[in-house]
Amino acid sequence: MKFENSIQFAKSLDDADCLRKFRTEFIIPTVGGVEQIYFLGNSLGLQPKRTPLYIMQILDQWGHHGVEGFFRGEQPWLNYHDQLVQPLAKIVGALPQEIVVMNQLTVNLHLLLISFYQPSKKRNKIICESKAFPSDQYMLETHIKQRGLDPEDVLIQIKPREGEVLLCEDDIIAAMGQHKNELALVLWGGVNYYTGQVFNMQKITEAGHKAGAKVGFDLAHAAGNIRLQLHDWDVDFASWCSYKYLNSGPGAIAGAYINERYHTDKKLQRFAGWWGHKKEKRFLMKPGFDPIPSAEGWQLSTPSPVLYAAHKAALDIFEKAGGLEKLRQKSILLTGYLEYLIHEINSKHGEELFFIITPSDPNIRGCQLSIVCKRNGKAIFNYLAENGVIGDWREPDVIRLSPVPLYNSFKDVYGAAMCLDESLAVSE
Ligand SMILES: *Cc1c(COP(=O)(O)O)cnc(C)c1O
């Protein structure tokens, strides 16, 4: 599409946007009655207006039925999980039985590594991205130590090439080939949180399998943002949090995917709890763990129906919006328009004041643009925040802005770009 730098043009894109009504499903944060331009759905998605209603239903059921709420009322808690699996299966491209909603992301990664990282003397290396999200780094470091191994020996961290910010996919593939006799696991991010780079998960999975390793993904920044086909790509396992693009609230219950070929694999280790035990026998309280023959067999503890409800409220909106296909189409335009307007600011000033490190190819990025400020980054960021444009700051000089197709408009994008331009005069 040929973009134009005017508010009329932004409005015309909003008029043509078949998803625009979904903004009214969300509570847009305000300051002094003025709606903020919230470009932080990559950090904490906005609250759906229906969330409190769904949660109230759980509380009502608890009030009316006590523990019988597991079995009674409109939404018995015991089967509530079934309602989450279908929409999530569509969002991440999996079979419903390959999805489990449980715990939180970092916890799930530890649990999944128990199953999918089985180091032997010869084969114990893990390939991951250098400068992965800190929680993933801490998870790997401590998990490896717990196995009696040294993270320094085990971890092969792939870095961008000298002078570059994005990772070159060929380098990841080459490393897998190079370590093919000692590689146990590839654990990668679907979308890098810092640069917004999307990785070719199919290619990474193929190469990882060829090298004899298991392949898993952290989809924190990918779930609800980009198209995923975990099953068709033959990914072994994955996990994601639900509070970013999935809008299910702070500390939301997370999700995991486990390829169906492992569901009844007795050789796989796992940590178990009664919630993963065969449902028909769960309450018999007999010894001997007999797992549910699906991803649900990886559950440990009684889940919170309150968190389920907040998750369902958000997933119902994804369903109403017709799934990820339409959202992606709008997302490509929204983020593309922001990129175009930032280039306009640079050309107006005859200088690359804002350098976008996120890939310019829409196929290898999602909503987010990571913008390096040439000068006065912190002052620019503060100006945005004071003037109702909510992004976030990553030291030393990066502003991350993520227009989200479910609730952001083209007018938001135009407003944010205007504010960026104004910030230059003020921050000099
Ligand atoms: C947001 C994020 C996390 C957060 O993990 P929690 O366990 O949900 O706190 C972990 N990894 C990545 C890559 C993230 O982007």
The ligand as an ORCA input file, in Angstrom:
! r2SCAN-3c Opt
* xyz 0 1
  C       7.858    -11.942     28.805
  C       8.844    -13.026     28.672
  C       9.067    -13.935     29.714
  C       8.360    -13.801     31.024
  O       8.294    -14.999     31.714
  P       7.235    -15.201     32.915
  O       7.591    -16.518     33.434
  O       5.873    -15.096     32.301
  O       7.447    -14.083     33.892
  C       9.969    -14.963     29.498
  N      10.628    -15.080     28.316
  C      10.438    -14.215     27.302
  C      11.171    -14.379     26.018
  C       9.556    -13.148     27.462
  O       9.391    -12.278     26.471
*
